[in-house]
Amino acid sequence: MKKSFLFILVLLLALCFLGWRVVSAATTIGFNPTDVEVQLGQEFYIDVVVNDIGGLYALEFDLKYNPTYLELTEITEGEFLSQGETATYWIDPSFQDQPPNRFAENVGITRLGVDEGVDGSGILARVHFRALTEISNTKVYLQNANLVDPNTEDITRTYTNSGECRIDIDINNAVYQPPGIPTPVDPHPAFTTNCDTIYGWCWLRDSGYAASATWALADLPPGEDITLLFNALVTNQVNGGSGYSTPVEITYASPDGGTSQFVDLYLQNPLTTQNPADSHGYGYVTTAYLPVPGAYIGASGGLTVTLQRKSPNQEHVAINQDTVKVVESEVLNFLLSMNPIDSGIIWMDDSGSTVWSRAGFNPHADTLLLFNAQINNPVTAVQPEIHIANNTYGTWYDHITLYPATTDGSLAYGTLLLPGDSFGSAGSLGVSLSWGQTSPRLGAYTDTV
């Protein structure tokens, strides 16, 4: 089996003066999962895993995939070789194009400073992709996997599923949930609608905006506050573009009787671009969170939730039975942890601006900036002026829209997609926001950008 020069050199340096011998068991290496369905534009990952190995000290592998359908965004190290707080050395891949395929070659990992390998099964690496183009069957191939023991001797292995992972990319697929991420509860509530059904999705798009959808949730904790998670598809017209967000009207009430609550909810596409409005395939999926007071959950533990558009000129919205879920606290904490914020708030009430400096960008890659802020009026979206500066192109400005993500306004967010040349040769960026109003107030954090 081939081994790259860099891999051999690093391995020899790591193993200087070691003299450990092991006997390896029957071993398999491959992807987990081996079959994935994802939505168009979705970012996802698959793991490179090893099973039933004895004395693994280092490894190297190649990946093959079709860049027409998949963008490989990152490969990160798993935790298997670093067990026992052992230091490791990671070798990034080199890329080669042999149309229609692209190869990520010579990905390498080795343990450092210890004389024993690792036994058992686990994750060696995590491969992150973005789904670019719809196709029912494209594959990622694991190739040239070299597994060695502390004496640099090869460990015999076979490939799981021939070293292949099949990927189905379709706008109508459910959002892929990688293994290990908590899943919202009550995934299949009773569901009724009067909208147009296309490939399992019910589209709210009628000119009279009378179409609606209702979910009947059950087995909820009576009298306890809950949080609802909404996932829907949004586009601007029939056969329209991606990257759009839209407000909808939500009505919820207890089936046991009592008062109904009407609220406006903003279905936010996390990949919305400000200019142009169409993100050209980055995704149709939108998300919103809605806290519901326990007073609306009756003794039977039921809750009815109805969604409809606010006007006939709005974007088209597609929903299904699984659009509304009850989110457990651990899931909500996981989702919010993806957007860390600092406890100190800077209220931008005057005419000044708040500035952030960021570095370490790839100057050749498009990058999505995520903004977290606080708005004291939870029903209002704001559009502060944003200034972008780098050492190559100077300064230019735009506006970014920040939308409330919770009914109390405690979290608002927006996104701005920047082309790679925004960062200049140094890969650094200065970002400033200007607001200068007191109604509503806009609060920023040290980690807003």
Summary of the structure (lengths in Angstrom):
residues: 449
radius of gyration: 25.1
end to end distance: 45.9
largest distance: 78.5
contacts: 1450
relative contact order: 0.13
helix: 7%
strand: 48%
